[in-house]
Amino acid sequence: MSTHLAVDEARHGQEPAEADGTDRALVTPEVEHQVEENNVFRVLGTQARTRSVAQLWVAALGGAVDAALLWWRHPMLGWLAAGCAAVAAYGIWGLLDRAAETRTTEAGARPEAVAHLSGLRDLTAIAGTIAALWAVLSFMAVALGNWNH
């Protein structure tokens, strides 16, 4: 853990607390503020933005095909299909986010097109969140012997 602390402090231009022997707080207010701002949606958004277009297409198509095949062939594995649908939504969200960002930086971009892509991106985030919640709750129901009746 001290290695991670040293790395984090080195990134902020500070010396590790162990090196100079002072009693500094382990978490600076700046870092604490950044930690508070992070949530699952920001982390997933950041991860999607660092992926290549090919990786996002694989997530979108692979997740959609897997979800469709699981629901069609094995309906009892609906919880797993919902997880695959959430992965597909992640890929689609990343592709829509990238397209909206590209359109924003274009010189002759129409604001309506950017707003349309942003709206689709937001709907995809909602659908993916619902699919992920469905996957988790359905898995819990199966694992705990249908506790939801």
C-alpha positions in Angstrom: 0.0 0.0 0.0 2.9 2.4 0.7 4.0 1.9 -2.9 0.6 3.1 -4.2 0.9 6.1 -1.8 4.3 7.0 -3.0 3.2 6.7 -6.7 0.1 8.9 -6.0 2.1 11.5 -4.2 4.8 11.5 -6.9 2.1 12.2 -9.4 1.1 15.3 -7.5 4.7 16.5 -7.1 5.1 15.5 -3.5 7.5 13.4 -1.7 6.2 10.2 0.0 5.3 10.7 3.6 7.6 7.9 4.8 10.6 9.5 3.1 10.7 12.8 5.0 9.3 11.6 8.4 6.7 14.4 8.7 3.2 13.7 9.9 1.3 14.7 6.8 -2.2 13.4 6.2 -2.3 10.3 4.0 -5.1 11.7 1.8 -4.8 15.4 0.8 -8.0 17.4 0.4 -7.4 17.5 -3.4 -7.2 13.7 -3.7 -10.2 13.3 -1.3 -12.3 15.6 -3.5 -11.3 13.6 -6.6 -12.3 10.3 -4.8 -15.7 11.7 -3.8 -16.4 12.7 -7.4 -15.7 9.3 -8.8 -18.7 7.0 -9.1 -19.4 3.9 -11.2 -20.6 5.9 -14.2 -17.6 8.2 -14.3 -15.2 5.2 -14.0 -17.0 3.3 -16.8 -17.1 6.4 -18.9 -13.4 6.9 -18.5 -12.7 3.3 -19.3 -14.9 3.4 -22.4 -13.1 6.6 -23.6 -9.7 4.8 -23.3 -10.8 1.9 -25.4 -10.3 1.6 -29.2 -13.2 1.7 -31.6 -12.6 -2.0 -32.4 -12.8 -2.9 -28.7 -16.1 -1.0 -28.3 -17.5 -2.7 -31.4 -16.5 -6.1 -30.0 -18.2 -5.3 -26.6 -21.3 -4.0 -28.4 -21.8 -6.8 -30.9 -20.5 -9.6 -28.7 -22.6 -8.6 -25.8 -25.7 -8.2 -27.9 -25.3 -11.5 -29.7 -24.5 -13.3 -26.4 -27.6 -11.8 -24.7 -29.9 -12.7 -27.6 -28.6 -16.3 -27.8 -28.8 -16.8 -24.1 -32.4 -15.5 -23.9 -33.4 -17.6 -26.9 -31.7 -20.9 -26.1 -31.5 -20.8 -22.3 -34.2 -18.6 -20.8 -33.3 -19.8 -17.3 -30.0 -18.0 -17.7 -31.7 -14.6 -18.1 -29.5 -13.1 -15.4 -26.4 -13.9 -17.5 -28.1 -12.6 -20.6 -28.9 -9.3 -18.8 -25.2 -9.1 -17.9 -24.3 -9.5 -21.6 -26.8 -6.8 -22.5 -25.1 -4.5 -20.0 -21.8 -5.2 -21.7 -23.4 -4.4 -25.1 -24.8 -1.1 -23.6 -21.2 -0.3 -22.5 -19.9 -0.7 -26.0 -22.7 1.2 -27.6 -22.4 4.0 -25.0 -18.7 4.3 -25.8 -19.3 4.4 -29.6 -22.0 7.1 -29.2 -19.8 9.1 -26.8 -17.0 9.0 -29.3 -19.3 10.0 -32.2 -20.7 12.9 -30.2 -17.2 14.1 -29.3 -16.1 13.9 -32.9 -19.1 15.8 -34.1 -18.6 18.5 -31.5 -15.0 19.1 -32.7 -16.0 19.3 -36.4 -16.1 22.8 -37.9 -19.6 22.5 -39.6 -21.3 20.3 -37.0 -25.0 20.8 -36.5 -26.0 21.1 -32.9 -29.1 19.0 -33.5 -26.9 16.0 -34.5 -24.8 16.3 -31.4 -27.9 16.6 -29.2 -29.4 13.6 -30.9 -26.2 11.5 -30.3 -26.0 12.7 -26.7 -29.7 11.8 -26.1 -29.1 8.3 -27.5 -26.0 8.0 -25.4 -28.0 8.9 -22.3 -30.7 6.4 -23.1 -28.1 3.7 -23.6 -26.7 4.5 -20.2 -30.1 4.1 -18.7 -30.8 0.8 -20.5 -27.3 -0.5 -19.5 -27.9 0.4 -15.8 -31.3 -1.3 -15.9 -29.7 -4.4 -17.5 -26.9 -4.5 -14.9 -29.4 -4.2 -12.0 -31.5 -6.9 -13.5 -28.5 -9.1 -13.9 -27.5 -8.6 -10.2 -30.9 -9.0 -8.8 -31.8 -12.0 -11.0 -28.5 -13.7 -10.0 -29.3 -13.1 -6.4 -32.8 -14.6 -6.8 -31.3 -17.7 -8.5 -28.5 -18.1 -6.0 -30.7 -17.7 -3.0 -33.4 -19.9 -4.2 -36.0 -17.5 -5.6 -36.1 -15.2 -2.5 -38.2 -12.7 -4.4 -41.6 -14.4 -4.2 
